[in-house]
Amino acid sequence: MAQINTRESTYKGIDHENHHGMTMTGRIIRDAWVFGLLPEGDGFADKNSGELQLLIESVHAAWEPFGQLPSRLPADLAERHQRIHAEAINRAKRMGWDPELGDDD
């Protein structure tokens, strides 16, 4: 899930993740951007596992009124969600990410 440096117990940031941020942690960070919990583009670098857990809980709480479904977001959040995640997918593909599951996924 998260790319935590166990020696220092810090997250290296969405821009330094395997799969170019196409991980569960990357999705949480992008959703935090959608809901304004983090400034858009803040990669959450150098945060510890406790801070990551708090972000996960905050994002989960932000999704609750919408049943965790993007289709239930109000128009402004739905547009922001679509834009942020589409940009991330396009960037990852340009950098060589393959959305197909591998044998070890």
Contact map, one row per residue, 1 for C-alpha under 8 A:
111000000000000000000011100000000000000000000000000000000000000000000000000000000000000000000000000000000
111100000010000000000011100000000000000000000000000000000000000000000000000000000000000000000000000000000
111110000011100011000000000000000000000000000000000000000000000000000000000000000000000000000000000000000
011111001111000000000000000000000000000000000001100000000000000000000000000000000000000000000000000000000
001111111111000000000000000000000000000000000000000000000000000000000000000000000000000000000000000000000
000111111100000000000000000000000000000000000000000000000000000000000000000000000000000000000000000000000
000011111000000000000000000000000000000000000000000000000000000000000000000000000000000000000000000000000
000011111100000000000000000000000000000000000000000000000000000000000000000000000000000000000000000000000
000111111110000000000000000000000000000000000001100000000000000000000000000000000000000000000000000000000
000111011111000000000000000000000000000000001111100000000000000000000000000000000000000000000000000000000
011110001111100000000000000000000000000000011111100000000000000000000000000000000000000000000000000000000
001110000111110110000000000000000000000000011110000000000000000000000000000000000000000000000000000000000
001000000011111110000000000000000000000000111100000000000000000000000000000000000000000000000000000000000
000000000001111110011000110010000000000000111000000000000000000000000000000000000000000000000000000000000
000000000000111110011000000000000000000000100000000000000000000000000000000000000000000000000000000000000
000000000001111111011000000000000000000000000000000000000000000000000000000000000000000000000000000000000
001000000001111111111000000000000000000000000000000000000000000000000000000000000000000000000000000000000
001000000000000111111110000000000000000000000000000000000000000000000000000000000000000000000000000000000
000000000000000011111110000000000000000000000000000000000000000000000000000000000000000000010000100000000
000000000000011111111100000000000000000000000000000000000000000000000000000000000000000000110010100000000
000000000000011111111110111000000000000000000000000000000000000000000000000000000000000100010000000000000
000000000000000001111111011000000000000000000000000000000000000000000000000000000000000110010000000000000
110000000000000001101111111000000000000000000000000000000000000000000000000000000000000000000000000000000
110000000000000000000111111100000000000000000000000000000000000000000000000000000000000000000000000000000
110000000000010000001011111110000000000000000000000000000000000000000000000000000000000000000000000000000
000000000000010000001111111111000000000000000000000000000000000000000000000000000000000000000000000000000
000000000000000000001111111111100000000000000000000000000000000000000000000000000000000000000000000000000
000000000000000000000001111111110000000000000000000000110010000000000000000000000000000000000000000000000
000000000000010000000000111111111000010000110000000000100000000000000000000000000000000000000000000000000
000000000000000000000000011111111100000100000000000000000000000000000000000000000001100000000000000000000
000000000000000000000000001111111110000000000000000000000010000000000000000000001000000000000000000000000
000000000000000000000000000111111111110000000000000000100010000000000000000000000000000000000000000000000
000000000000000000000000000011111111111110000000000000000000000000000000000000000000000000000000000000000
000000000000000000000000000001111111100100000000000000000000000000000000000010011001000000000000000000000
000000000000000000000000000000111111110000000000000000000010010000000000000010000000000000000000000000000
000000000000000000000000000000011111111100000000000000000000000000000000000000000000000000000000000000000
000000000000000000000000000000011111111000000000000000000110000000000000000000000000000000000000000000000
000000000000000000000000000010011011111101000000000000000000000000000000000000000000000000000000000000000
000000000000000000000000000000001001111111000000000000000000000000000000000000000000000000000000000000000
000000000000000000000000000001001101011111000000000000000000000000000000000000000000000000000000000000000
000000000000000000000000000000001000001111100000000000000000000000000000000000000000000000000000000000000
000000000000000000000000000000000000011111111000000000000000000000000000000000000000000000000000000000000
000000000000111000000000000010000000000011111000000000000000000000000000000000000000000000000000000000000
000000000011110000000000000010000000000001111110000000000000000000000000000000000000000000000000000000000
000000000111110000000000000000000000000001111110000000000000000000000000000000000000000000000000000000000
000000000111100000000000000000000000000000011111000000000000000000000000000000000000000000000000000000000
000000000111000000000000000000000000000000011111101100000000000000000000000000000000000000000000000000000
000100001110000000000000000000000000000000000111111100000000000000000000000000000000000000000000000000000
000100001110000000000000000000000000000000000011111110000000000000000000000000000000000000000000000000000
000000000000000000000000000000000000000000000001111111000000000000000000000000000000000000000000000000000
000000000000000000000000000000000000000000000011111111100000000000000000000000000000000000000000000000000
000000000000000000000000000000000000000000000011111111110000000000000000000000000000000000000000000000000
000000000000000000000000000000000000000000000000111111111000000000000000000000000000000000000000000000000
000000000000000000000000000000000000000000000000011111111100000000000000000000000000000000000000000000000
000000000000000000000000000110010000000000000000001111111110000000000000000000000000000000000000000000000
000000000000000000000000000100000000000000000000000111111111000000000000000000000000000000000000000000000
000000000000000000000000000000000000000000000000000011111111100000000000000000000000000000000000000000000
000000000000000000000000000000000000100000000000000001111111110000000000000000000000000000000000000000000
000000000000000000000000000100110010100000000000000000111111111000000000000000000000000000000000000000000
000000000000000000000000000000000000000000000000000000011111111100010000000000000000000000000000000000000
000000000000000000000000000000000000000000000000000000001111111110000000000000000000000000000000000000000
000000000000000000000000000000000010000000000000000000000111111110000000000000000000000000000000000000000
000000000000000000000000000000000000000000000000000000000011111111111000000000000000000000000000000000000
000000000000000000000000000000000000000000000000000000000001111111110000000000000000000000000000000000000
000000000000000000000000000000000000000000000000000000000000111111110000000000000000000000000000000000000
000000000000000000000000000000000000000000000000000000000000001111111101100000000000000000000000000000000
000000000000000000000000000000000000000000000000000000000000001111111001000000000000000000000000000000000
000000000000000000000000000000000000000000000000000000000001001111111100000000000000000000000000000000000
000000000000000000000000000000000000000000000000000000000000001001111111100000000000000000000000000000000
000000000000000000000000000000000000000000000000000000000000000001011111100001001000000000000000000000000
000000000000000000000000000000000000000000000000000000000000000000001111100001000000000000000000000000000
000000000000000000000000000000000000000000000000000000000000000001101111110000000000000000000000000000000
000000000000000000000000000000000000000000000000000000000000000001001111111111000000000000000000000000000
000000000000000000000000000000000000000000000000000000000000000000000001111111000000000000000000000000000
000000000000000000000000000000000000000000000000000000000000000000000000111111100000000000000000000000000
000000000000000000000000000000000000000000000000000000000000000000000000111111110000000000000000000000000
000000000000000000000000000000000110000000000000000000000000000000000000111111111000000000000000000000000
000000000000000000000000000000000000000000000000000000000000000000000110111111111100000000000000000000000
000000000000000000000000000000000000000000000000000000000000000000000000001111111110000000000000000000000
000000000000000000000000000000000100000000000000000000000000000000000000000111111111000000000000000000000
000000000000000000000000000000100100000000000000000000000000000000000100000011111111100000000000000000000
000000000000000000000000000000000000000000000000000000000000000000000000000001111111110000000000000000000
000000000000000000000000000000000000000000000000000000000000000000000000000000111111111000000000000000000
000000000000000000000000000001000100000000000000000000000000000000000000000000011111111100000000000000000
000000000000000000000000000001000000000000000000000000000000000000000000000000001111111110000000000000000
000000000000000000000000000000000000000000000000000000000000000000000000000000000111111111000000000000000
000000000000000000000000000000000000000000000000000000000000000000000000000000000011111111100000000000000
000000000000000000001100000000000000000000000000000000000000000000000000000000000001111111110000000000000
000000000000000000000100000000000000000000000000000000000000000000000000000000000000111111111000000000000
000000000000000000000000000000000000000000000000000000000000000000000000000000000000011111111100000000000
000000000000000000010000000000000000000000000000000000000000000000000000000000000000001111111110000000000
000000000000000000111100000000000000000000000000000000000000000000000000000000000000000111111111100000000
000000000000000000000000000000000000000000000000000000000000000000000000000000000000000011111111110000000
000000000000000000000000000000000000000000000000000000000000000000000000000000000000000001111111100000000
000000000000000000010000000000000000000000000000000000000000000000000000000000000000000000111111100000000
000000000000000000000000000000000000000000000000000000000000000000000000000000000000000000011111110000000
000000000000000000110000000000000000000000000000000000000000000000000000000000000000000000011111111000000
000000000000000000000000000000000000000000000000000000000000000000000000000000000000000000001001111110000
000000000000000000000000000000000000000000000000000000000000000000000000000000000000000000000000111110000
000000000000000000000000000000000000000000000000000000000000000000000000000000000000000000000000011111000
000000000000000000000000000000000000000000000000000000000000000000000000000000000000000000000000011111111
000000000000000000000000000000000000000000000000000000000000000000000000000000000000000000000000000111111
000000000000000000000000000000000000000000000000000000000000000000000000000000000000000000000000000011111
000000000000000000000000000000000000000000000000000000000000000000000000000000000000000000000000000011111
000000000000000000000000000000000000000000000000000000000000000000000000000000000000000000000000000011111
